[in-house]
Amino acid sequence: MTDVGRTNTAPAGLHFVQKGSRLVKGKGHWHRMSLQPNDKSPNVANAPVTAPRSWLRAAVVAVLAIVFVAAAIGFVGFLSQLRGAEMRPDRKADGIVVLTGGSSRVSDAMELLASGYGKRLLISGVHPTNAASDISRSLSDNQSLLSCCVDLDRSAVNTRSNAAETRRWARERGFKSLIVVTSNYHMPRAIVELSHAMPDIALIPFAVVGDKWRDEPWWTSGATLRLLLSEYVKYVAAEVRVRLADAGLELTPELADQPTGSLPRRPATAQAN
């Protein structure tokens, strides 16, 4: 009989073993044990890697949640400092300083000067290209005050340099108290910078409230909301920098710490400019 006609049989008691398995002798019988891995069994090798990744992901989410909650609480606290209506100062001061950059700030400061709330007024942050005549035309009702009692600072370019120039001006005049005039949303950061620059001078805030702020709630205007969020970030940055400076960690030097040749010129009277 040829091989072709043979059937694939085995003697009684013998069994063919599939590839990937082996025979194991049991009690009175043999059984086959598979050597193939069980896909349903847990992957022991990957378990130590998966656990740390899950823990790290949870930790990152928790930290982000804490930061978000802290930022939201801080923003609410920032909003609570903003006045919704203008209020006259409760007392007079030696001088008045107005920080340029918002509508009606200068005109309101001139009204305070005309009402006798201060002896002199410093307009800090005047653009270098603006002459005294430009300011005079916008404040035609206070020509006499402009010529006698107003000083212009063209050196300041931000709130921090506003504070440095105001400190120099106040010390030259011997002033011990100042009324600070700026927009309500800018006032918290201005007070932080001015208080840090001259802790020995009493500051009396006069917050200017714009028409748009009075006409509609801030949360209904996308532009106002963006402005507030931007100012809040700057306020937090100023607070952090000032606190680090108080602890002896000065991140960036002030104008007064720069070489003498780089110092801006002194504020001049409006008449001289």
C-alpha distance (Angstrom), angle and dihedral (degrees) to the residues before:
residue distance angle dihedral
M1 . . .
T2 3.77 . .
D3 3.85 124.8 .
V4 3.78 90.7 -110.6
G5 3.75 92.1 66.2
R6 3.75 94.8 49.8
T7 3.74 119.5 106.6
N8 3.80 121.9 -134.9
T9 3.77 96.9 -111.2
A10 3.74 133.6 138.1
P11 3.74 132.6 -147.6
A12 3.74 117.3 -88.2
G13 3.77 112.8 -79.3
L14 3.83 93.6 25.3
H15 3.78 123.4 106.6
F16 3.77 130.1 -173.3
V17 3.77 113.5 -120.4
Q18 3.76 118.1 -138.0
K19 3.76 120.7 -126.4
G20 3.75 111.5 -87.5
S21 3.82 95.7 29.2
R22 3.79 137.9 84.4
L23 3.82 136.8 -155.0
V24 3.74 118.5 -108.6
K25 3.81 120.7 -166.1
G26 3.75 113.6 -127.8
K27 3.76 131.7 179.2
G28 3.80 103.6 -53.2
H29 3.80 94.1 -22.0
W30 3.75 145.8 56.4
H31 3.80 125.1 -121.5
R32 3.77 133.8 -173.7
M33 3.82 121.6 -114.6
S34 3.79 118.0 -160.2
L35 3.78 117.5 -130.5
Q36 3.81 93.6 -165.2
P37 3.81 116.3 109.5
N38 3.79 117.0 -106.0
D39 3.78 109.1 -117.7
K40 3.79 90.9 -158.2
S41 3.80 93.8 57.2
P42 3.80 116.3 96.2
N43 3.79 116.3 -93.5
V44 3.76 100.1 -115.4
A45 3.78 93.7 -174.3
N46 3.81 93.2 57.7
A47 3.80 96.8 42.9
P48 3.82 96.0 83.7
V49 3.84 90.5 50.9
T50 3.80 97.3 46.6
A51 3.79 95.0 51.1
P52 3.85 96.5 56.5
R53 3.79 91.2 45.8
S54 3.78 91.6 53.0
W55 3.80 90.7 47.7
L56 3.81 91.7 49.2
R57 3.81 91.9 49.0
A58 3.80 91.0 50.6
A59 3.81 91.2 48.2
V60 3.83 92.3 51.5
V61 3.80 91.6 48.9
A62 3.82 90.7 48.9
V63 3.81 92.8 49.9
L64 3.81 92.2 48.2
A65 3.79 90.3 49.2
I66 3.81 91.5 51.3
V67 3.82 91.7 48.2
F68 3.80 91.3 49.0
V69 3.82 92.9 49.7
A70 3.81 91.8 46.5
A71 3.81 91.4 49.1
A72 3.81 91.3 48.8
I73 3.81 92.0 50.0
G74 3.81 90.2 47.2
F75 3.80 91.4 50.2
V76 3.80 90.6 52.4
G77 3.80 89.1 50.4
F78 3.80 89.8 49.3
L79 3.80 91.3 51.9
S80 3.79 90.8 50.1
Q81 3.81 88.9 63.1
L82 3.80 93.4 57.7
R83 3.76 116.6 96.0
G84 3.76 118.2 -138.1
A85 3.81 95.4 -156.9
E86 3.78 134.8 34.5
M87 3.80 116.0 -104.5
R88 3.77 125.9 -169.6
P89 3.82 114.6 -118.7
D90 3.78 113.2 -92.7
R91 3.82 91.5 -133.3
K92 3.78 142.2 16.7
A93 3.80 125.6 -101.2
D94 3.80 138.9 -157.1
G95 3.78 92.6 -108.8
I96 3.78 145.1 0.9
V97 3.80 127.0 -133.3
V98 3.79 124.2 -168.5
L99 3.80 121.4 -166.4
T100 3.79 110.5 -145.3
G101 3.78 123.4 -134.4
G102 3.79 105.9 84.4
S103 3.76 136.9 73.1
S104 3.83 118.7 -88.5
R105 3.80 94.2 2.3
V106 3.82 94.3 119.5
S107 3.80 95.1 42.1
D108 3.80 91.3 50.8
A109 3.80 90.6 48.9
M110 3.80 90.4 50.8
E111 3.80 89.6 52.5
L112 3.79 90.1 53.3
L113 3.81 90.3 49.8
A114 3.80 91.5 48.6
S115 3.80 89.6 50.1
G116 3.80 91.1 55.9
Y117 3.81 98.8 -109.6
G118 3.81 90.7 134.1
K119 3.81 141.5 12.7
R120 3.80 97.1 -128.8
L121 3.79 138.6 10.3
L122 3.79 128.0 -138.4
I123 3.81 116.2 -158.6
S124 3.80 101.4 -158.6
G125 3.79 122.6 -163.2
V126 3.82 100.1 26.7
H127 3.79 110.1 169.5
P128 3.83 111.0 -107.5
T129 3.80 91.5 -124.2
N130 3.81 93.8 54.4
A131 3.78 113.5 96.0
A132 3.79 126.0 -156.0
S133 3.79 88.1 -107.2
D134 3.82 89.6 62.7
I135 3.79 90.7 55.3
S136 3.79 90.6 42.4
R137 3.79 92.4 56.7
S138 3.80 91.4 51.8
L139 3.81 91.3 48.7
S140 3.79 101.8 39.7
D141 3.81 92.9 151.9
N142 3.80 93.2 62.8
Q143 3.79 104.0 48.0
S144 3.79 94.8 131.8
L145 3.81 92.4 51.3
L146 3.80 92.0 49.2
S147 3.78 91.6 55.9
C148 3.80 97.1 46.1
C149 3.76 112.2 24.9
V150 3.83 111.2 24.4
D151 3.80 127.2 91.4
L152 3.79 124.0 -167.4
D153 3.80 124.6 -144.3
R154 3.80 113.7 -161.8
S155 3.81 96.2 168.8
A156 3.80 103.0 73.0
V157 3.79 115.2 93.7
N158 3.81 101.0 171.1
T159 3.78 141.1 13.9
R160 3.78 93.7 -85.1
S161 3.79 93.3 53.5
N162 3.83 88.1 44.2
A163 3.80 86.5 60.7
A164 3.82 93.3 47.4
E165 3.81 93.2 50.3
T166 3.80 92.2 44.1
R167 3.80 90.1 52.8
R168 3.81 91.3 52.0
W169 3.80 92.0 47.5
A170 3.81 94.2 47.0
R171 3.80 93.7 48.3
E172 3.78 92.7 48.3
R173 3.81 89.2 52.4
G174 3.80 94.0 42.0
F175 3.81 92.6 -123.0
K176 3.79 118.9 165.8
S177 3.82 98.8 -177.3
L178 3.80 133.8 38.5
I179 3.78 136.8 -172.3
V180 3.82 107.9 -138.3
V181 3.81 115.9 -148.2
T182 3.80 120.2 -166.5
S183 3.80 139.8 117.9
N184 3.79 117.5 -61.6
Y185 3.83 93.8 -116.3
H186 3.83 90.3 50.5
M187 3.80 96.9 45.5
P188 3.87 98.9 85.2
R189 3.82 92.6 55.5
A190 3.80 92.5 41.2
I191 3.80 91.5 54.1
V192 3.82 90.9 48.1
E193 3.81 91.9 53.4
L194 3.82 96.3 40.6
S195 3.82 93.7 46.0
H196 3.80 90.3 51.1
A197 3.81 93.1 47.3
M198 3.83 95.6 47.9
P199 3.80 112.5 15.7
D200 3.81 90.9 166.5
I201 3.83 94.0 62.9
A202 3.81 122.4 81.8
L203 3.80 112.9 -125.5
I204 3.80 123.3 -153.1
P205 3.82 112.9 -169.0
F206 3.78 122.4 -140.6
A207 3.81 107.6 -174.8
V208 3.80 116.8 -156.0
V209 3.80 112.2 -143.7
G210 3.80 114.8 -154.7
D211 3.76 124.7 -138.0
K212 3.80 92.9 -113.2
W213 3.79 90.6 54.3
R214 3.80 90.9 53.0
D215 3.79 95.8 42.5
E216 3.80 99.7 54.1
P217 3.83 137.9 15.6
W218 3.79 112.8 -97.1
W219 3.82 93.4 -124.3
T220 3.81 91.8 61.5
S221 3.81 93.5 59.5
G222 3.78 120.3 70.2
A223 3.81 91.9 -160.5
T224 3.81 92.6 52.3
L225 3.80 91.9 46.6
R226 3.81 91.3 51.6
L227 3.80 89.9 48.4
L228 3.80 91.9 51.3
L229 3.81 93.5 46.9
S230 3.79 90.9 48.9
E231 3.80 91.9 48.5
Y232 3.81 91.0 46.6
V233 3.82 91.0 55.1
K234 3.82 90.4 49.7
Y235 3.79 90.3 47.3
V236 3.81 92.4 52.4
A237 3.81 90.7 47.1
A238 3.81 90.5 51.2
E239 3.82 91.7 48.4
V240 3.81 91.9 50.5
R241 3.81 93.5 47.0
V242 3.80 93.0 47.2
R243 3.81 93.0 48.4
L244 3.79 91.1 48.9
A245 3.81 89.6 48.8
D246 3.81 90.2 51.2
A247 3.80 87.3 53.2
G248 3.81 90.6 52.5
L249 3.81 98.3 -97.9
E250 3.80 106.1 119.2
L251 3.82 106.5 -175.8
T252 3.81 97.3 -175.9
P253 3.82 127.6 14.9
E254 3.77 121.6 -113.0
L255 3.79 122.9 -120.6
A256 3.79 89.3 -101.5
D257 3.83 89.9 58.0
Q258 3.80 94.1 55.1
P259 3.83 123.4 96.3
T260 3.79 114.6 -74.1
G261 3.79 93.6 -114.1
S262 3.80 91.4 60.4
L263 3.80 96.0 51.5
P264 3.80 115.2 114.6
R265 3.76 120.4 -116.7
R266 3.79 122.3 -93.8
P267 3.80 120.1 -88.7
A268 3.78 109.9 -92.3
T269 3.78 130.2 -152.0
A270 3.76 117.7 -93.5
Q271 3.82 90.2 -118.1
A272 3.79 92.8 57.0
N273 3.79 91.2 52.5
